[in-house]
């Protein structure tokens, strides 16, 4: 977190530039809403901004501004600034500056640069003083980046965008990451002095560095990790950042004591917390908020979304768990599907091709294969036979099935809700049950078997007719 000491010494406000049209994305979706790790690019930048503990966060929007704002409607405290005509990054910051409180230090972040760290931005704040601080990086291939210009004494005197750079300047490998910090009063003055004297005819924010240097103001630099310089302009760059993000998430899990069978084949599209000695096999996808206890084992090809898995849970291959609470010692799958509202007690077994929805199963209960439990509660120690179904939907409304402790449901039973099956009852295989079953009762609801002797199969009857 960044950082109570810094906040006590100066008022910090963040301006996030997020008004770009993103034409190279070839998408109807605003660029800053494209997902990285299952969350919008802008969400990652707002996390960084929030970790600076600023007094306010200002977000400059333009293209499809209503859509961007709606996506963050539950993010309290944001100040939205509209840049109706996009005339460059300097013009965008100029729109936000009047909204910034006086006597504040301003940090500028970019909505399409999600890998920027709070550490780098915070160091820029501390280094800015009475001048300007910028975050820089050394890149082996600086193509596409603004180059840092220094004088013979090593002082920064400007930043030149690549399209405006000479061949000699293009050979510079020290680049601008986009992060910049200075006082509001200084930025207001410098931005007001910008001129669109470049190939694009835009007001470049980077030109404030040269203006500051010409006035004799100190321009400080903070060295960032090269990955922090990466932004998203097209889908290839988005894919590149996605892999970096996933690598970081994999490293975080392994550092916490999780075994990843192949760290390159895991996708975290949200956040995952995990206890020690968990094992995650290949091609597992986590979405939303997922919590794993100690010693959880997840087989290959599983998808787990917004769920809590207790200690020692084992998820067999190709299972899907969504919005479920799974207690310690449960075994799920293979090819099982737990839908939202599923709550499993300790040591429950959910086997292959079993589906649950808004269902609670008590400790030790088993549904080992080919069953559907929807809008149902099942007590402890019960057994649900293969092919058994709770018929919860009458075409208009959903109804619940209540099954007690120690109940045995035979194969291919059809339980028509609303229905109550009391403790230790038995349901005969192949039965259709429509009324309450009492404690320890045996319920059999099926047509009586008839064996017809001398029956002639249709094929034989057809041959006789032809003769």
N, C-alpha and C positions, 0 to 999 in steps of 0.2 A: 504494500500500500504506500501511497506517495502523498504526502509525508507530513505528519503533524507539525514537525519542526519548520518545514518550508512554509506551510500555510500560516503559521504564527508570525512569520517574518514579513510576509507580503500577501496582498490579495491577488489571487490568480484567477483569470477567466480564460476559457478556451474557445477558440473559433474554429469550427470544422467546416472546411470548404467541400460542399457536396452537391454543387449545382451543375456538374458536367452532364452533357447529354448522353455520353457513352455511345456515340454512333458506331464505333468499331465493334461493339458487342453484338450488333445486328439483332436487337431484341426490343420487344415492346415493354420489357421490364426496366425500370430505371437502374442504371449501373450500380448504384450503391445498395440496391436491394438484392442483387445477385448473391447467392449463398456461398459462404466459405465455412466449412465445418458445420453445415446445417443452419447457420445464422447469417443474416445479411452482413455484407461488408461493413456497412455503417455501424452495425451493432458492436463489432470488434473495436472500431475506432472510439465509439462512445465509452466502451469499457476502459480503454486507455485514458481517455479524458477524465472519466470518473475517478480513476485511481490517483489522479493529481489532486483530488479534493478541492476542486475549484469553487469559487463562489457562484459562477454561472457557466453554462455551456451554451454557446450560440451556434446554430447550424444553418449555414447558408444553402438554400435549395433553389432550384430553378425548374429543370425539366420534371414534369409530373409531380410538382411539389405536394399536391394534396395526397397523392398516393404514398409518398415518402413519409409525410407527417402521420398519416393513418397507421402506417406500420409501427410507429413508435408512440402511439397514443397513450400507452400505459407507462411511458418513460417520463416520470415527473420532472419538472424543473427545467426542461429544455426551452431555449429561446429560439424561435424560428425566424429567419431573415430571408426574404424573397429577393433573388436577383433575376429580375424579369428579362433583361437583355444581358446576355453573357458576353462580356467584353474583356475577359481575362481574369486571372487570379487576383491581381491587384485591385481590379474593379470589384470583385466579390468581397474581398476583405474591407474595402471602403464602405460597402453596404452595411457591414456588421459593426464597424468601429463605433458609430453613434450609439449603439445599444450597450456598449461596454461601459462599466462603471469607471469613473475617474480614479486616478491613483492605483490602477490595476496593472499587473504584468500580463500581457496577452501571449498565449501560446497558440500557434497556428498548426492545425493538423489537416490532413486530407482524407476525405471520406472513402477514397478508393485505395488507401494504403493501410491495410488492416494489420500489418506486422509491426508497425511502429510501437515501441515499448514506452511505458510510463517512465522507466528509468532514463531513457534518452531525452524525452520531453522535459522531465524534471531537471535534468542537468542543464538543459538550455535555459530554463527559468533562472537557475542559480548563476549561470554564467553571463546572463544578459546585462545586468547592472544598468549603467546609464547608456548602453549602446544596444547592439543587436547580437544575438547568438543564433547560429544555425547548426543543424546536425549534418554531418558529412559522412561519406563512406568511401573506402577504396575498393574499386571494382576492376577485375581483370578485363572485363568487357564493358566499357561505359556507354555503349551505344544507347541513344535515346534519353540520356540524362543531361541535365545542366551541369556544366563543368565549373569547378571552383577556380577563380583567378587570384593569384597571389603576386605581390611585388617582390623585388629582389631581397627584401628583408623577411620574406615569408608571411607578411600580413595579407589577410584576405581583402581584396579590393573590388571584387565583383563576382557575379555568377552569369555565365553566358549559356543560353539555351542552345541545344545542339543545332537546330535549324539556322541559328544566327552565328554559329561558331566558324572560325577559320580552320583550315586543315591542321595548323599547329595546335590550336585550342582543342580540337577533337582528339588529339593524342593524349590529353590530360586524363588521368584515371581517378582523380579525386572528384567526387560528384556530390551534388546537392540531394539530400533525402526529402526535402520539402518542409521539414520541421523548423520552425522559426519562433523566436521569442524576443519581445521588447516591451517597453512600457507603452501604455495606450497613447500617451501624449506624443511620444516619439513616432510611433507607427502612424498616428493620425496625420502628423506633419509630413512624414516621408511618403505615405500613400497619396496624399494630396499633391505631391510634387511629381508623381509618375507621369510619363508621357508614352504614347503608343508608338515609339520609334523602333519598330521591328518588322520583320517580314509578315507577321500575322496581324499587325495593326492592333495589338492588344496591350492592355495594361498589365505588365508582368510584375507579380509580387517580388520576384527575385531581384528586380532592379532596385529595391530599397537598400540592398546591401551596398551597391556601388554609391548610391546617394549618401548613405551613412559614412562610408569610407572617405568620400570627397569632403565631407564636413569635419573630418578629423575625429569622428567617433570610433570607439573601439568596436570591431567586429570579431566576436569570439566564435570558436568552432568546438563542437562536441562530436567525438568519433562514435559512430553507430555501427552495429553489426550490419554487414552488407545486405543481409536479407531484409532489414528494415527499410531499405531504399526501394523495395519492389512495390509497384502499384499495379492496378488492373486497368488495362485499356482494351483488351480483347479476351476472347475465351481461352486462347492458348495461355495467356498470362494468368488467368483465373485458375486454370488447371495446374499451372506451375506452383502457385501459392497454396492451392489445396494440398498438394503433396508435401510442401514444407510444413503446413499446419498439422497434417496427419503425422508426420515424422516427429514433430514436437510433442504431440499428444501421446504417441507411442512411447517416447522417451520418458515422459512424465509418469506414465503407468509403470514402466519397468523400474524406474527409480523408487516407486512406492512399493515394490515387492511383487509385481505382477509378472508372470511369464507369458510372453507373446510368442507363439510358435513361429510366426514370421511377422516382424514389426512392419513390413511393407504391405501386409495384407490385412489391415484393420482400418475401419472407417468410423470415426467418432463425429457425429453430426449433432452436437449438443455438448453435454458434459457428463463425464463418468467419474465416479469415485469408487475405489476398490480397496478391500482389505488385503492383508498379506496372503501370499501363496495361492492367488487365483491363477488359473490357466485359461488362456483364450486362444483358441485354434484359429485357423486361417479363414478369411472372408467373412468375419463377423462384423455386423453393422450395428452401432449404437446410435439411437436418435433421442433427442430431448434430454430429460434428466434421468440418469440411470445410477443406481447405487448397488454395489456388489459387496457382500459380506466377506468373511474370511474363507479361503479355500474353495471358492466357487470355480466350477469347471464348465466351460462353454465350448461345445463342439463346433465343427466347421459349418459355415453357411447359415448361421443363426442371425435373426434380426430382433433386437431388444429395444423397446421404446418406452420411455416414461414409466419405468418399473423399478421395484425394489426386490432384490434377491438376497435371502438370508444366508447365513454361514453354511458351507458344505453343499449348497445346491448344485445339482448336475443337470446341465441342459444338453441333451443329445443333438446330433446334427440336424440341420435344416428345420429348426423350430422357430416360431414367431411368438414373441411375448410383447404385449402392448397394454400398457396401463394396468399392470397386475402387481399384486403384492404376494410374494412367494416366501414362505417361512423356511427356517433352517431344515436341511436334510431332504428337501423335495427332489424328485427326479422327474424331468420333463422331456418328452419326446422319445425317439426321433419323430420328425414331421408332426409335431403338435402345434396347436394354435391357442394361445391364451389371449382373449380379447379384453377390452376395458371393463373394469369392475370385477375382475377375477381376484379372489382372495384364497390362498391356499394355506392351510395349517401345516404344522411340522410333519415331515416325512410323507407327504402326499405323493402319489405316483400318477402322473398323467402321461399316457403312452402314445404310441404311434396313431396318427390320424384321429386324435381326440381334440375337440374344440370346446372351449368354455367361453361364456359371456355373462357378465353380471352374476357370477356364480361363486359361492363360498363353499369350500370343502374342508371338513374338519380333519384333525390330525390322523394320519395313518390311512386315510381313505384312498382307494385305488380306482382309476378308470384307465385300464391298461391299453385299450385299443378300440378304435372305430366307434366313438360315442360322441354325442352332443349334449352338453349341459348348459342351457341358456335360461337366465332368470330363475336360478335354482339355488337352494341351500342344501348341503349334504352334511350330515353330522360326522362324528369320528368313527373310524374303523369300518366304514361301509365299503361295499364293492359294487361297481357299476360295470355290468357285463358288456361284451363286445356288441356293437350295433344298437345300443340302447340310446333313446332320444327323449328329452323333455320337450314336449310339444307346447311351446310357450306363446305361440302367435295364432290367433283365431281369424286372421285376415283384417282385423281392425285394431285390437288391443293386445298388449303383452300380459301374460299371467305367470305367476310363480309356482314352482314346485318345491315343496318342503319335505325333505327326506331326513329321517332321524339318524341316531347312532346305530351302528352294527347292522345296517340294512344290507340285504343281498338282492341285487337286481340282476336277473338272469339275462342271457343273451337275447338280443333283438326285442327288448321290451320297449313299448311305446307308452310314455307317461303323459297323459293329456292334462295340462294345467287349466284352471287352478286345481292343485292336488296336494294332499298331505299323506305321507307314508311314515307311520310312527316307528319308534325304535324296534330293532331286531325283527322287522317284518321281512318276508320273502316275496319276491315277485317271480313267478314262473317264466321260463324262457318263452319268447314269442308272444307274450301277453300284451294286450292293450288295456291299460288301467285308466279308468275315468272317475272312480270314486275313492273316497278315503280308505286307506288300509290301516287297520288297527295294529297295536303293539303285538309282535310275535305272530301275526296272522300270515298265512300263505295266500297270496292272491294269484289266481289264474284266470286270465280273460282271453280265451282263444276259442276258435271254432272246434267242435268235436271231430276227431279224425274218423274218416270212413275209408275202408279198404274195399274197392270194387273188384270183385273177381271176374275174370273173363273179359276184361276191358279190352277193346280193340283200338290200338293206336290209330290216329288219323291217316298215317301213310298207308296202312293196310286196308283201311276202309276205302281209300281213294283207288287202290289197285283193283279191289273187288268190283267197284262201280264200272271201271273200264272194261272188265271181263264180261 
